[in-house]
Amino acid sequence: MEALLTEVNWSPLFISLKTGIVATILAFFIGILAARFVMKLGNTMKWIVDGILTLPLVLPPTVAGFFLLLLFSLKRPIGKYLWINTGVKVVLSWPGCVLAAAVIAFPLMYRNARAAFEQVDVNMIAAGRTLGMSERKIFWKIVMPIAMPGIVSGTVLTFARAIGEYGATSMLAGNILGKTQTIALAIASEVSAGNFEVAGFWVTVIVILSFVIVLAINMISGKGMKQMRRWTM
């Protein structure tokens, strides 16, 4: 075991965690904004926009990765503009890992946030308006606290999906050791090379991380249900 730990390159763990954290932060804010925006739309537009925003959840990750590659390749306008004007290169780089993970994990944040907002009692919002509260104040003082358990659960799920992303990441960011190789990519690489002990080690690491995340979701859900019972009593 000690020999195995010495042999293992720990960069995939750090890259996965770093990628997961940044991608989750991006998905968190964009997901909440998107959820609020969609809720204000009429039924027909709501269904269309919701379908578009949910697509990364149902499409094969490689398809999402292909579209991202088309958009951010240095030969395409967006990728070329970013490279020339900001020096940011998305393809075969760590920003590509973050972008791929954020896009694939985003629907989980968006759908959980929307479901949490839709469960807020409209009478409480109406009461806030009656008291002269602005829409922004109602959102932060009434809607967000009530919806928080669902939003936190969505955030944890988003992080779990982001650190486990493989298909889109491999297409957009590649599999470069120490730069873009996440745990999921490391497992595939070690299996291809016949290093099953190292692959098994990374599988164990990701299983433990996943279990901790599921445990956190269960704890958050339990606390959320207790809060809901207090509010309804």
Secondary structure, DSSP 8 states (H G I E B T S, - for coil): -HHHHHH---HHHHHHHHHHHHHHHHHHHHHHHHHHHHHTS-HHHHHHHHHHHHHHHHS-HHHHHHHHHHHHSTTSHHHHHHHHHT----TTSHHHHHHHHHHHHHHHHHHHHHHHHHTS-HHHHHHHHHTT--HHHHIIIIIHHHHHHHHHHHHHHHHHHHHT--HHHHHHT---TTTT--HHHHHHHHHHTT-HHHHHHHHHHHHHHHHHHHHHHHHHHHHHHHHHHHHH-
